[in-house]
C-alpha cells in the first residue's frame, strides 16, 4: 500500500518561515558587514537557479508563462532586494523590520485592486490588519527623525515582494510536479536582476573569503532560497489571499525566537507572546469557511 503524504499548506508555510528565520540570523552573524550584500544575494539566487536547473523542462509550459515566471522571480526576489539593501543606508535594522510589517496589506490590496479581483471577504482584510498589528506589537521601537526615504524604499520592497507572491498564485500552474520542473525560470529572473545590481553597486573587495561564509551562502542558496521559495510558492497556491498575507508577518516572531534560543539575544517576552498570538489569530480568521 502506498501512503501519500501531503502536508497542510499552512504547515509548509510555517516550515519555510522557520528556515527563513534561521537564515536572517545566519546573515546577521556571519555575513553582515563582511560580505557585500549585493554579492551575497547574487550568489544565493544563482545557487538556487543551479540546483533547480537539472529539473528544468521548458517544453512543459508555453513561452509566455515561462517569461511571466521569469519576470515574477525578477520582481519578487531581484528588485525586492535592491530596494531592501538600499534602505539599510537610511534605517536601523529595527526600523527595517518595523516597516516590513505592511506586506500583508500590500498583498490584500494588490489581489483585490491592482489585479482585478474585486470584493475580497472582509475577514481577509481583518486578518491582514491583525497581522500588521501583531508584528507592530513585537517590533515597534522609536523611529529615527530622518526615516522617510528609508520608509519609501522598504514599501517599494514590500510592494515588489507582495506583487510576486500574488502573481505566482494567479499563474495557471497547479500541478506540483510541473511547478518543480519550471521554477528555475523564477531564479533566472532573480539572478539577472541581482547580477545587474552586483555590477552596479557591489563592493568587490568584500567577497566571501573563508569556509564559514561560503557554507552559509551555500545553505542560503540551496536551502533557504532553492527549497524555501519553491515550497512557499507551491503552498501559496493552496491557501487564500488572507492566509498568505497573514503568514508573511509570522517571520518576525520566528526570527526573534531563533535569535533568543540559538544566539542568546534578549527579548521582551510579553510583547513577543502577545504579538505572536495576534498573528496566529490573523491566520485563523482567514481560514477557509466550511459549509
C-alpha positions in Angstrom: 0.0 0.0 0.0 1.3 3.4 -1.0 0.6 6.2 1.5 0.6 9.6 0.0 1.5 12.3 2.5 0.6 15.9 1.5 1.2 18.3 4.4 -1.2 21.2 5.0 -0.1 24.3 3.1 -0.1 26.3 6.4 2.3 23.7 7.8 4.6 24.1 4.8 4.5 27.9 5.1 5.4 27.6 8.8 8.4 25.3 8.0 9.6 27.8 5.4 9.1 30.6 7.9 11.3 28.8 10.4 14.0 28.2 7.7 14.0 31.8 6.8 14.1 32.8 10.5 17.4 30.9 10.8 18.6 32.5 7.6 18.2 36.0 9.0 20.3 35.1 12.0 23.0 33.5 9.8 23.2 36.5 7.7 23.4 38.9 10.7 26.1 36.8 12.5 28.3 35.5 9.6 27.8 37.7 6.6 26.6 41.3 7.5 29.5 43.7 7.3 31.8 41.0 6.0 30.4 40.0 2.6 28.9 42.6 0.3 25.1 42.4 0.4 24.6 42.6 -3.4 27.2 39.8 -3.9 25.6 37.7 -1.2 22.1 38.0 -2.8 23.5 37.2 -6.3 25.4 34.1 -5.0 22.4 32.7 -3.2 19.9 33.1 -6.0 22.4 31.8 -8.6 23.0 28.7 -6.5 19.2 28.3 -6.2 19.0 28.6 -10.0 21.7 25.9 -10.4 20.1 23.4 -8.0 16.8 23.7 -9.9 18.3 23.7 -13.4 18.5 19.8 -13.7 14.7 19.6 -13.2 14.0 22.3 -15.7 11.8 21.2 -18.6 10.8 24.3 -20.5 8.7 22.4 -23.1 6.1 21.8 -20.3 4.9 25.4 -20.4 4.1 27.9 -23.1 6.7 30.6 -23.7 4.5 33.4 -22.3 4.1 31.6 -19.0 7.9 30.9 -18.7 8.5 34.6 -19.4 5.9 35.5 -16.8 7.6 33.2 -14.2 11.0 34.8 -15.0 9.5 38.2 -14.5 7.9 37.2 -11.2 11.3 36.0 -9.9 13.0 39.2 -11.1 10.5 41.3 -9.2 9.8 39.2 -6.1 13.5 38.5 -5.3 15.7 40.6 -7.6 14.1 44.0 -7.4 12.9 43.5 -3.8 16.4 43.0 -2.5 17.7 46.0 -4.5 15.3 48.3 -2.6 15.8 46.4 0.7 19.6 46.7 0.8 19.5 50.4 -0.2 17.1 51.0 2.7 19.8 50.0 5.2 21.7 53.1 4.3 18.9 55.1 5.9 17.4 52.9 8.6 18.5 50.8 11.5 17.8 47.0 11.4 14.9 47.5 13.9 13.3 50.2 11.7 13.6 47.9 8.6 11.8 45.2 10.5 9.2 47.6 11.6 8.5 48.9 8.1 8.2 45.4 6.6 5.1 44.7 8.6 2.9 46.3 5.9 3.4 43.4 3.4 0.1 41.7 4.3 -1.9 44.8 3.5 0.0 45.1 0.2 -0.8 41.5 -0.7 -4.5 42.0 0.0 -4.6 45.4 -1.8 -2.8 44.0 -4.9 -5.1 41.0 -5.2 -8.3 43.0 -4.9 -7.4 46.2 -6.7 -4.4 46.1 -8.9 -5.0 42.6 -10.4 -8.7 43.0 -10.7 -10.1 40.6 -8.1 -12.8 42.7 -6.5 -14.6 42.4 -3.2 -12.3 40.2 -1.1 -14.0 38.9 2.0 -13.9 41.4 4.8 -12.3 38.8 7.1 -9.3 38.7 4.8 -8.8 42.4 5.3 -9.3 41.9 9.0 -6.7 39.1 9.0 -4.2 41.3 7.2 -4.8 44.2 9.6 -4.4 41.8 12.6 -1.1 40.5 11.1 0.2 44.1 10.9 -0.9 44.8 14.5 0.7 41.7 15.8 4.0 42.5 14.1 3.8 46.1 15.3 3.4 44.9 18.9 6.5 42.9 18.6 8.8 45.2 16.7 7.7 48.8 17.5 10.6 51.0 18.6 11.3 54.7 18.3 11.9 55.7 14.8 14.8 58.0 13.7 13.9 61.5 12.6 15.2 61.1 9.0 13.4 57.9 8.0 11.1 59.0 5.2 13.5 57.9 2.4 14.1 54.5 4.1 10.4 54.0 4.7 9.7 54.6 1.0 12.4 52.2 -0.1 11.0 49.5 2.3 7.5 50.0 1.0 8.8 49.6 -2.6 10.4 46.3 -1.5 7.2 45.2 0.3 5.2 46.0 -2.8 7.5 44.0 -5.1 7.6 41.0 -2.7 3.8 41.1 -2.4 3.3 41.5 -6.2 5.4 38.5 -6.9 3.5 36.3 -4.4 0.1 37.3 -5.8 1.2 37.0 -9.4 2.5 33.5 -8.8 -0.7 32.4 -7.1 -2.6 33.6 -10.2 -0.2 31.9 -12.7 -2.1 28.9 -14.2 0.4 26.3 -13.0 -1.4 24.0 -10.5 0.4 20.6 -10.8 3.2 20.3 -8.2 5.5 18.4 -10.5 5.1 21.0 -13.2 6.0 23.7 -10.7 9.2 22.0 -9.8 10.0 21.5 -13.5 9.6 25.2 -14.3 10.7 27.1 -11.2 14.2 27.5 -12.5 12.8 30.4 -14.5 11.9 32.2 -11.2 15.5 32.2 -10.1 16.7 33.0 -13.6 14.9 36.3 -13.3 16.2 36.9 -9.8 19.7 36.1 -10.9 19.6 38.5 -13.8 18.4 41.4 -11.6 20.7 40.7 -8.7 23.6 40.2 -11.1 23.0 43.7 -12.5 22.8 45.1 -9.0 26.2 43.5 -8.2 27.8 45.0 -11.3 26.4 48.5 -10.5 26.6 48.6 -6.7 28.7 45.8 -5.2 31.9 46.3 -3.3 34.1 43.6 -4.9 36.6 43.9 -2.1 34.0 42.2 0.2 33.8 38.8 -1.4 33.3 35.7 0.7 36.8 34.6 1.7 36.5 31.8 4.3 34.8 28.4 4.6 32.2 29.6 7.1 30.9 32.4 4.8 30.8 30.0 1.8 28.9 27.4 3.9 26.3 29.9 5.0 25.9 31.2 1.4 25.5 27.6 0.1 22.8 26.9 2.7 21.1 30.2 1.8 21.2 29.3 -1.9 20.2 25.6 -1.7 18.0 25.6 1.4 16.5 29.0 2.2 16.2 30.1 -1.5 16.1 26.9 -3.6 13.8 24.9 -1.4 12.3 27.8 0.6 11.0 29.9 -2.2 9.8 26.8 -4.2 7.9 25.4 -1.2 6.5 28.8 -0.3 5.3 29.4 -3.9 3.7 26.0 -4.1 1.9 26.3 -0.7 0.7 29.8 -1.6 -1.4 28.3 -4.3 -3.3 26.2 -1.7 -4.2 29.0 0.7 -6.4 32.0 0.3 -5.2 35.6 0.0 -5.9 36.4 3.6 -3.9 33.4 4.9 -1.0 34.2 2.7 -1.0 37.8 3.7 -1.1 37.0 7.4 1.7 34.3 7.2 4.1 36.9 5.8 4.4 38.5 9.3 4.9 35.2 11.1 8.6 35.6 10.2 9.0 38.4 12.7 8.3 36.4 15.9 10.0 33.4 14.4 13.2 35.3 13.7 13.2 36.8 17.2 12.7 33.4 18.8 15.6 31.9 16.8 17.8 34.7 18.0 16.8 34.1 21.6 17.2 30.3 21.6 20.4 30.0 19.5 22.2 33.3 19.8 21.2 34.2 23.4 19.6 37.5 22.4 17.4 39.3 24.9 13.7 39.6 24.3 10.6 41.4 25.5 8.7 38.2 26.2 5.2 39.7 26.8 5.3 41.7 23.5 6.7 38.6 21.7 4.0 36.3 23.0 1.1 38.8 22.6 2.2 39.8 19.1 2.7 36.2 18.0 -0.8 35.3 19.3 -2.3 38.2 17.3 -0.6 37.0 14.1 -1.8 33.4 14.8 -5.3 34.8 15.3 -5.0 36.6 11.9 -4.3 33.2 10.2 -7.2 31.6 12.0 -9.6 34.5 11.0 -8.7 33.9 7.3 -9.2 30.1 7.4 -11.4 28.7 4.7 -15.1 28.7 5.7 -16.9 25.3 5.8 -20.5 24.9 4.9 
